[in-house]
Amino acid sequence: MSRSEREYRFRVRRARLRDWLRTEGPARLYSIRQGYLCAEAGKTVRVRLLEDLPPEHFALQLESVAPLACDTTKARGEFCVKGASRMSGEALQRPEWEWPLQAGEAEEMLGLCGRLVLHKLRAVFPLRAGDWEVDLYTGGLYPLLLAELESEAHLAAADHPPWLGTSIAGDPRFSNAMLARVLAGDANPPFAADEE
């Protein structure tokens, strides 16, 4: 049975995040290699390889294009299918099915994704409204920073961290599947520069 994912998504203001990181740090940090077996309107089939990293590395990576070296012997995989999305107020809502994979299985499936693969670091910040996930894209998508919060509750302006930028919920140009297509040369980048 699917679960319904409801998420708020935003651009991130790099300078404000950098200032905020002087006193606050993420609780968790992951390296994520993510590929798409299907990236069509209304449905995506995604595979991920994730590795835990020391949270203090996130501030250093804000200034670096190169991804951190990962030890895939400590990695884990995920397989996910997502259905068509729709806006629900200011949040994006869609059905989602997800299963764990062994790291080796995820590696094999990533090999089937061809050019539709991206790499990002995900920092998790537990705040009043819930766990904010900030994704720092590496490689050809650097310096893009996006934030998301999964929540069934309405997100009040008072719960916005100071580094949130423009809302991108419902903007298909910023979906991870579309960003993978940008890297593959199949779509134009949705941004000229990082939002400050």
C-alpha positions as CSV (number, residue, x, y, z in Angstrom):
1,M,0.0,0.0,0.0
2,S,1.3,3.5,-0.9
3,R,1.8,6.3,1.6
4,S,1.0,9.8,0.7
5,E,4.0,12.1,0.7
6,R,3.2,15.8,1.4
7,E,6.2,18.1,1.2
8,Y,7.2,21.8,1.2
9,R,10.1,22.6,-1.1
10,F,12.2,25.8,-1.2
11,R,15.4,27.3,-2.7
12,V,18.0,28.0,0.0
13,R,19.9,31.3,0.5
14,R,23.5,30.1,0.7
15,A,24.9,33.2,2.5
16,R,22.2,33.0,5.2
17,L,22.7,29.2,5.6
18,R,26.5,29.7,5.9
19,D,25.9,32.3,8.7
20,W,23.4,30.1,10.4
21,L,25.8,27.1,10.4
22,R,28.2,29.1,12.6
23,T,25.9,28.3,15.5
24,E,23.7,25.5,14.3
25,G,24.8,22.2,12.6
26,P,22.9,19.4,11.0
27,A,22.0,16.3,13.1
28,R,22.7,14.0,10.2
29,L,24.5,14.1,6.9
30,Y,24.2,11.6,4.0
31,S,25.9,11.2,0.6
32,I,23.2,10.3,-1.9
33,R,23.7,8.9,-5.4
34,Q,20.3,8.9,-7.0
35,G,19.3,7.5,-10.4
36,Y,16.1,7.1,-12.4
37,L,14.9,4.0,-14.2
38,C,11.8,6.0,-15.2
39,A,11.4,9.8,-15.2
40,E,8.2,10.5,-16.9
41,A,5.4,13.0,-16.2
42,G,3.2,11.5,-13.5
43,K,5.6,8.7,-12.4
44,T,9.2,8.2,-11.4
45,V,11.1,5.0,-10.5
46,R,14.2,5.9,-8.5
47,V,17.1,4.1,-6.9
48,R,19.4,5.5,-4.3
49,L,22.7,4.6,-2.7
50,L,23.1,6.4,0.7
51,E,26.1,6.7,3.0
52,D,26.2,8.3,6.5
53,L,28.8,11.1,6.7
54,P,30.1,13.1,9.7
55,P,27.6,16.1,10.0
56,E,30.4,18.6,10.4
57,H,31.5,18.0,6.8
58,F,28.4,19.9,5.5
59,A,29.7,23.4,6.2
60,L,33.0,22.5,4.3
61,Q,31.1,21.2,1.3
62,L,29.2,24.4,0.8
63,E,32.4,25.8,-0.6
64,S,33.4,22.8,-2.7
65,V,32.3,21.5,-6.1
66,A,33.8,18.0,-5.6
67,P,31.7,15.4,-3.8
68,L,33.2,13.8,-0.7
69,A,34.7,10.3,-1.2
70,C,32.3,7.7,-0.1
71,D,32.9,4.2,1.3
72,T,30.2,2.1,-0.4
73,T,30.9,-0.8,1.8
74,K,29.0,1.1,4.5
75,A,26.2,2.2,2.2
76,R,22.6,1.2,1.9
77,G,20.1,1.3,-1.0
78,E,16.5,2.4,-1.5
79,F,14.1,1.7,-4.3
80,C,11.2,4.1,-4.7
81,V,8.2,4.6,-7.0
82,K,6.3,7.9,-7.0
83,G,3.0,8.6,-8.7
84,A,1.5,11.8,-10.1
85,S,1.8,14.9,-7.9
86,R,-0.7,17.6,-7.1
87,M,-0.6,20.7,-5.1
88,S,-2.3,20.7,-1.7
89,G,-2.3,24.2,-0.4
90,E,1.4,25.2,-0.5
91,A,2.7,21.7,-0.4
92,L,3.2,19.0,-3.0
93,Q,1.4,15.7,-2.5
94,R,1.8,12.4,-4.2
95,P,1.7,8.6,-3.6
96,E,4.9,6.9,-2.8
97,W,6.1,3.3,-2.4
98,E,9.6,2.6,-1.0
99,W,11.7,-0.5,-0.3
100,P,15.2,-1.0,1.2
101,L,17.9,-2.5,-1.0
102,Q,21.3,-4.0,-0.3
103,A,24.1,-1.6,-1.5
104,G,25.2,-4.0,-4.2
105,E,21.7,-4.2,-5.6
106,A,21.5,-0.4,-5.6
107,E,24.8,-0.2,-7.4
108,E,23.6,-2.6,-10.1
109,M,20.4,-0.7,-10.6
110,L,22.2,2.7,-10.8
111,G,24.2,1.1,-13.7
112,L,20.9,0.7,-15.5
113,C,20.0,4.4,-15.1
114,G,22.4,5.5,-17.8
115,R,22.9,9.3,-17.6
116,L,20.0,9.9,-15.3
117,V,22.1,9.9,-12.1
118,L,22.8,12.8,-9.8
119,H,24.8,13.2,-6.6
120,K,23.9,15.3,-3.6
121,L,24.6,15.7,0.1
122,R,21.6,15.8,2.4
123,A,21.9,17.6,5.8
124,V,19.0,17.0,8.2
125,F,18.1,19.8,10.6
126,P,15.5,18.9,13.3
127,L,13.6,22.2,13.9
128,R,10.2,23.1,15.4
129,A,8.2,22.2,12.3
130,G,10.0,18.9,11.8
131,D,13.1,17.6,10.1
132,W,14.2,20.0,7.4
133,E,16.3,18.3,4.7
134,V,18.8,20.5,2.8
135,D,20.2,19.1,-0.4
136,L,23.5,20.4,-1.7
137,Y,23.9,19.2,-5.3
138,T,27.4,18.4,-6.5
139,G,29.0,18.1,-9.9
140,G,27.2,19.9,-12.8
141,L,24.4,21.1,-10.5
142,Y,26.7,22.8,-7.9
143,P,25.9,25.3,-6.2
144,L,22.2,24.4,-6.1
145,L,20.8,24.1,-2.6
146,L,17.2,23.0,-2.0
147,A,15.3,22.4,1.2
148,E,12.2,20.3,1.9
149,L,10.0,19.4,4.8
150,E,7.6,16.5,4.9
151,S,4.6,17.5,7.1
152,E,0.9,17.0,7.2
153,A,0.5,20.2,9.1
154,H,0.3,23.7,7.6
155,L,3.7,25.4,7.5
156,A,3.5,28.7,9.3
157,A,5.8,31.6,8.3
158,A,7.1,31.5,11.9
159,D,8.4,28.0,11.3
160,H,10.6,29.0,8.3
161,P,14.3,28.8,9.0
162,P,16.1,32.1,8.2
163,W,17.8,30.6,5.2
164,L,14.7,29.6,3.2
165,G,14.3,31.3,-0.2
166,T,11.6,31.0,-2.8
167,S,9.0,28.2,-2.6
168,I,9.4,25.7,-5.5
169,A,6.7,23.2,-4.5
170,G,5.0,22.2,-7.6
171,D,7.7,23.6,-9.9
172,P,8.6,20.6,-12.1
173,R,11.9,22.2,-13.1
174,F,13.3,21.5,-9.6
175,S,12.2,17.9,-9.3
176,N,15.1,15.6,-8.8
177,A,14.1,13.6,-11.9
178,M,14.3,16.9,-14.0
179,L,17.6,17.8,-12.4
180,A,19.0,14.4,-13.5
181,R,17.8,15.2,-17.0
182,V,19.6,18.5,-16.8
183,L,22.9,16.6,-16.0
184,A,22.2,14.2,-18.9
185,G,21.9,17.2,-21.3
186,D,18.2,16.5,-21.9
187,A,16.8,19.7,-20.2
188,N,18.0,23.3,-19.4
189,P,19.1,24.2,-15.9
190,P,16.2,25.9,-13.9
191,F,18.6,28.3,-12.3
192,A,21.2,30.9,-13.3
193,A,23.0,31.0,-10.0
194,D,22.4,30.0,-6.4
195,E,19.8,32.1,-4.6
196,E,21.4,34.5,-2.1
